[in-house]
């Protein structure tokens, strides 16, 4: 009987384990970097646990890239080739938003020209018995088992950038063909990519409605086996066009795109050609029994105008490539050198995810041709979907872990934000197009606070106090007006103190938005801007200013003494008002719009709690009391994180900002807990992990290796994503690869190591 019961239990455990690993499993490459083997169904199943549409994209994807290009590699072999140097745009866009067009195929010449399609949701890629898919740091690999004893490995590799504002904006498709049969096989391998340049911000418009249309003219050099597509533009409506170097909402200097074939196999014949707007490489291959041959196709954005320039660009790629051991990417060694050494980390989940997150930082960071800086975009909805670089508070948060892993990149991110600043201390919300800052209804009250936080961490971690004396350009860049970082910092403080100001209760005002872009769902921002106060902003002052003051004191900069005194006086006055308001309550309120409209007084809202727990001079016993209460209301009920609300405050569904789990809000809570209980903080780090998500929601792929900026809590459609576009379009939306679920955990990991 005991044996039977044990067998039943074992069977249940086995079924649950199989279910938990139905999408894929993690592994480590030989160099110690993480890889993911995708084994899920394609197209990805579209139903949630209640039988409703889960609205997840049907072709899961992974991010590759360097500072000058991005490549979204789908599990079907489709990829989205993107640029962001001038404006966010897809190079190989399809009519379907957030997708690309490319294909690969093999024709067996000695079987009546039998053709096998290797790529796409209508191809052999959907058969997991025949195709193994692996995604790692700097590479994506598709291994095919074909008829006639032929095995084919199609490997995509991206070379990392060595320093800011640099990188080779190209990728290499490596094809390994092996004949396992007993007779010679004659094959034709084909790799193609459409050249269709579409700005991300216009992808939801019909082509006939886009203000600017782009066309390609393809030139071929048969001797060099190179094709170059020169992209031109024409207006599709009345526009007053500036020069290509002036700020503008559209890109008036689109890149050229190239394809280059490199076989080096003697008698085998490669042919690079073009059909209309499609670049194509065709390789005729003869394989003897037991023979393996390797070919390479390079696709990229051309740095030069002619075929010689492209050849040099490709030669630079191959000079750094490990051609002899390609299966973990041609640049596995280079990628390992760009990431932190976490070999001593005993916790496998932490070692794996922190390396994965560090790769995401390097793959997602992008050079800005207008600002001449490299920044880490918020990603997901903003960048990949709408083509916006907003908000600067997000770029500042994303730079935090780079203070440890890549200080040069962190500093460039900080300069990037400064270059959005007016001389009065206002920081623009962001940009779109080519350095263009669109009009905005937001008058944000917290950009300066996020800047103070990141700059303080950068200075205290790197000890690069000389940065305070560096000259940085104000917005707009073409005016060339510069100032020392320290002087700009002073202007930010004055803007916070005098322009943002303080409300009737002595707290920092909210103007019309703080972290919450859509806080005022039911209230006109302008109606309350004179009185609205933010407890989040106020708690940030009390937790961040001590670090800023410490960094300035350590700098021993003679021009900082009066500034430090002003910071201290301001902080003390805010502290007096904030603590009076807090009283003996077990959580901070959220915001007061006026003396009647008060949010988060009776029910817990997460926003200020993390920074409240980070206040240095708040007694530890008080912090413990606050945390235990907040934990009971927002953390304990949840499986994967901390939700924003004990109960929704705005009505409607309890998702998004009114009930979802936001990474940029829960990690500050972790940092607050770390000030009095590092073991509890580490347990939170593991609770927030991709690994924990996969255990609770094994049937959803978003959340297992990446995530958007928030996930739904147990209050509403848990484990899924809330997105503000029509429901019938959500499955085609870009979900995942937000910076927050990657950068925040890595920063907190290093903080816990201190």
Rosetta blueprint (number, residue, H / E / L):
1 X L
2 X H
3 X H
4 X H
5 X H
6 X H
7 X H
8 X H
9 X H
10 X H
11 X H
12 X H
13 X H
14 X H
15 X H
16 X H
17 X H
18 X H
19 X H
20 X H
21 X L
22 X L
23 X L
24 X E
25 X E
26 X E
27 X E
28 X E
29 X L
30 X L
31 X L
32 X L
33 X L
34 X E
35 X E
36 X E
37 X E
38 X E
39 X L
40 X L
41 X L
42 X L
43 X L
44 X L
45 X L
46 X L
47 X E
48 X L
49 X L
50 X L
51 X L
52 X L
53 X E
54 X L
55 X L
56 X L
57 X L
58 X L
59 X L
60 X L
61 X E
62 X E
63 X E
64 X E
65 X E
66 X E
67 X L
68 X L
69 X E
70 X E
71 X E
72 X E
73 X E
74 X E
75 X L
76 X L
77 X L
78 X L
79 X E
80 X E
81 X E
82 X E
83 X E
84 X L
85 X L
86 X L
87 X L
88 X L
89 X E
90 X E
91 X L
92 X E
93 X E
94 X L
95 X L
96 X L
97 X L
98 X L
99 X L
100 X E
101 X L
102 X E
103 X E
104 X E
105 X E
106 X E
107 X E
108 X E
109 X L
110 X L
111 X L
112 X L
113 X L
114 X E
115 X E
116 X E
117 X E
118 X L
119 X L
120 X L
121 X L
122 X L
123 X L
124 X H
125 X H
126 X H
127 X L
128 X L
129 X L
130 X L
131 X E
132 X E
133 X E
134 X E
135 X E
136 X E
137 X L
138 X L
139 X E
140 X E
141 X E
142 X E
143 X E
144 X E
145 X E
146 X L
147 X H
148 X H
149 X H
150 X E
151 X E
152 X E
153 X E
154 X E
155 X E
156 X E
157 X E
158 X E
159 X L
160 X L
161 X L
162 X L
163 X L
164 X L
165 X L
166 X L
167 X L
168 X L
169 X L
170 X E
171 X E
172 X E
173 X E
174 X E
175 X E
176 X E
177 X E
178 X E
179 X E
180 X L
181 X L
182 X L
183 X L
184 X L
185 X E
186 X E
187 X E
188 X E
189 X E
190 X E
191 X E
192 X E
193 X E
194 X E
195 X L
196 X E
197 X L
198 X E
199 X E
200 X H
201 X H
202 X H
203 X L
204 X L
205 X L
206 X L
207 X H
208 X H
209 X H
210 X L
211 X L
212 X E
213 X E
214 X E
215 X E
216 X E
217 X E
218 X E
219 X E
220 X E
221 X E
222 X L
223 X L
224 X L
225 X L
226 X E
227 X E
228 X E
229 X E
230 X E
231 X E
232 X E
233 X E
234 X E
235 X E
236 X L
237 X L
238 X L
239 X L
240 X L
241 X L
242 X L
243 X L
244 X L
245 X L
246 X L
247 X L
248 X E
249 X L
250 X L
251 X L
252 X L
253 X L
254 X L
255 X L
256 X L
257 X E
258 X E
259 X E
260 X E
261 X E
262 X E
263 X L
264 X L
265 X L
266 X L
267 X L
268 X L
269 X E
270 X E
271 X E
272 X E
273 X E
274 X E
275 X E
276 X L
277 X L
278 X E
279 X E
280 X E
281 X E
282 X E
283 X E
284 X E
285 X E
286 X E
287 X E
288 X L
289 X L
290 X L
291 X L
292 X E
293 X E
294 X E
295 X E
296 X E
297 X E
298 X E
299 X E
300 X E
301 X E
302 X L
303 X L
304 X L
305 X L
306 X L
307 X H
308 X H
309 X H
310 X H
311 X H
312 X H
313 X H
314 X H
315 X H
316 X H
317 X H
318 X H
319 X H
320 X L
321 X L
322 X L
323 X L
324 X L
325 X L
326 X L
327 X L
328 X L
329 X L
330 X L
331 X L
332 X H
333 X H
334 X H
335 X H
336 X H
337 X H
338 X H
339 X L
340 X L
341 X L
342 X L
343 X L
344 X L
345 X L
346 X L
347 X L
348 X H
349 X H
350 X H
351 X H
352 X H
353 X H
354 X H
355 X H
356 X H
357 X H
358 X H
359 X H
360 X H
361 X H
362 X H
363 X H
364 X H
365 X L
366 X E
367 X E
368 X E
369 X L
370 X L
371 X L
372 X L
373 X E
374 X E
375 X E
376 X L
377 X L
378 X L
379 X E
380 X H
381 X H
382 X H
383 X H
384 X H
385 X H
386 X H
387 X L
388 X E
389 X E
390 X E
391 X L
392 X H
393 X H
394 X H
395 X H
396 X H
397 X H
398 X H
399 X L
400 X L
401 X L
402 X H
403 X H
404 X H
405 X H
406 X L
407 X H
408 X H
409 X H
410 X H
411 X H
412 X H
413 X H
414 X H
415 X H
416 X H
417 X H
418 X H
419 X L
420 X L
421 X E
422 X L
423 X L
424 X L
425 X L
426 X L
427 X E
428 X L
429 X L
430 X E
431 X E
432 X E
433 X L
434 X E
435 X L
436 X E
437 X L
438 X L
439 X L
440 X L
441 X L
442 X L
443 X L
444 X E
445 X L
446 X L
447 X H
448 X H
449 X H
450 X H
451 X H
452 X H
453 X H
454 X H
455 X H
456 X H
457 X H
458 X H
459 X H
460 X H
461 X H
462 X H
463 X L
464 X L
465 X H
466 X H
467 X H
468 X H
469 X H
470 X L
471 X E
472 X E
473 X E
474 X L
475 X L
476 X L
477 X H
478 X H
479 X H
480 X L
481 X L
482 X E
483 X E
484 X E
485 X H
486 X H
487 X H
488 X H
489 X H
490 X H
491 X H
492 X H
493 X H
494 X H
495 X H
496 X H
497 X H
498 X H
499 X H
500 X H
501 X L
502 X E
503 X L
504 X L
505 X L
506 X L
507 X L
508 X E
509 X E
510 X L
511 X L
512 X L
513 X E
514 X L
515 X L
516 X L
517 X L
518 X L
519 X L
520 X L
521 X L
522 X L
523 X L
524 X L
525 X H
526 X H
527 X H
528 X H
529 X L
530 X L
531 X L
532 X L
533 X E
534 X E
535 X H
536 X H
537 X H
538 X H
539 X H
540 X H
541 X H
542 X H
543 X H
544 X H
545 X H
546 X H
547 X H
548 X H
549 X H
550 X H
551 X H
552 X H
553 X H
554 X H
555 X H
556 X L
557 X L
558 X H
559 X H
560 X H
561 X H
562 X H
563 X H
564 X H
565 X H
566 X H
567 X H
568 X H
569 X H
570 X H
571 X H
572 X H
573 X H
574 X H
575 X H
576 X H
577 X H
578 X H
579 X H
580 X H
581 X H
582 X H
583 X L
584 X L
585 X L
586 X L
587 X L
588 X L
589 X L
590 X L
591 X E
592 X E
593 X L
594 X L
595 X L
596 X L
597 X L
598 X E
599 X E
600 X L
601 X L
602 X L
603 X L
604 X L
605 X E
606 X L
607 X L
608 X L
609 X H
610 X H
611 X H
612 X H
613 X H
614 X H
615 X L
616 X L
617 X L
618 X L
619 X L
620 X H
621 X H
622 X H
623 X H
624 X H
625 X H
626 X H
627 X H
628 X H
629 X H
630 X H
631 X H
632 X H
633 X H
634 X H
635 X H
636 X L
637 X L
638 X L
639 X L
640 X L
641 X L
642 X L
643 X E
644 X L
645 X E
646 X L
647 X L
648 X L
649 X L
650 X L
651 X L
652 X L
653 X L
654 X L
655 X L
656 X H
657 X H
658 X H
659 X L
660 X L
661 X E
662 X E
663 X H
664 X H
665 X H
666 X H
667 X H
668 X H
669 X H
670 X H
671 X H
672 X H
673 X H
674 X H
675 X L
676 X L
677 X L
678 X H
679 X H
680 X H
681 X H
682 X H
683 X H
684 X H
685 X H
686 X H
687 X H
688 X L
689 X L
690 X H
691 X H
692 X H
693 X H
694 X H
695 X H
696 X H
697 X L
698 X L
699 X L
700 X L
701 X L
702 X L
703 X L
704 X L
705 X L
706 X L
707 X L
708 X L
709 X L
710 X E
711 X E
712 X L
713 X L
714 X L
715 X L
716 X L
717 X L
718 X L
719 X L
720 X L
721 X L
722 X L
723 X L
724 X L
725 X L
726 X L
727 X H
728 X H
729 X H
730 X H
731 X H
732 X H
733 X L
734 X L
735 X L
736 X L
737 X L
738 X E
739 X L
740 X H
741 X H
742 X H
743 X H
744 X H
745 X H
746 X H
747 X H
748 X H
749 X H
750 X H
751 X H
752 X H
753 X H
754 X L
